[in-house]
Amino acid sequence: MRTSQILAFVAALPSTLAAYKGFNYGSTGNDQSAFEGQFNSAKALGFTSARLYTMIQDGTTNSPISAIPAAIDTGTTLLLGLWASAGDADFANELAALNAAITQYGTAFTDLIAGISVGSEDIYRITPIGIENNSGAGVGPATIINYINQVRSAIAGTSAAGKPVGHVDTYNVWANSSQNALIGACDFLGVDAYPWYETTKANSIDNANATFWGDYDDTTAAAQGKPVWITETGWPVSGANSNEAVASVQNAQTYYDAVGCTAFGEGINTWWYTLQDSGSSPSFGVVGAGSPPPTTPLYSLSC
């Protein structure tokens, strides 16, 4: 069960606000047709939003990602992402793609925007644990704040003006007081939290529900009243064990029932990880292999 404070907060929200419920989607190798197939499969499962990591179409310098026309054609809302750990020149290309998409698609696109995330786990990747896990290049909060300001300037006076702009990072980053300035610069905080990977804790499936909501509560406690969105979580259906955590369809079902259904029921914007990642190990996909993805899940997604 969740804390009474959060339940009271959710109950106080205007009833006209509907929570976003979606999956995360990568960009590599996906054209418009592939995105449409994925979005339609997700819709058949009751997930009508998509979280992206970049604005740039795979294989181009700064052309808008083809997930945008796919979202327009399928009525899929978008949590946009701009990659923020590749340097200023690459971020300028992210902005160019965002501006081009607004110009090309207008309100057909911008009406679908749930929010704009500047970066994803950039600060985590330069923390000691991120470095230990070889997580790749990252940047500090000052860079993310600068980029957030650039995004707000870019969308000012356009049909995307006023859309919430924030950042996605891990719960332990948000709970660190060194991020207070960044939190102040955000309209929302996106939190990625996976009990599966928390190997310094007793991380069996029996503890996963309490661990996840503890991570979420730590984030909301640090959030300065900003809304906290669940941008990544899930449990793998297959793969090697992670300390006490065992990957299995049954455990993925248990985690979804406890964490996913609670988040959906409380009206928390949530992007699950993930619709399909066949061939990966561990595999977090809720459907198996196929293109377009199957519409029969590996475990029940009803709540």
Secondary structure, DSSP 8 states (H G I E B T S, - for coil): ---HHHHHHHHHS-TT----EEEE---TT--HHHHHHHHHHHHHTT--EEE-S-SB-TTSSS-B-THHHHHHHHT-EEEEEE--SS-HHHHHHHHHHHHHHHHHHTHHHHTTEEEEEEEESTTGGGSHHHHHTT------HHHHHHHHHHHHHHHTTSTTTT--EEEEEEHHHHTSGGGHHHHHH-S-EEEE--GGG-TTS--SHHHHHHHHHHHHHHHHHHSTT--EEEEE----SBS--BTTB---HHHHHHHIIIIIHHHHHTT--EEES-S--TT-SSB--SS-S-SS--SS-SS----
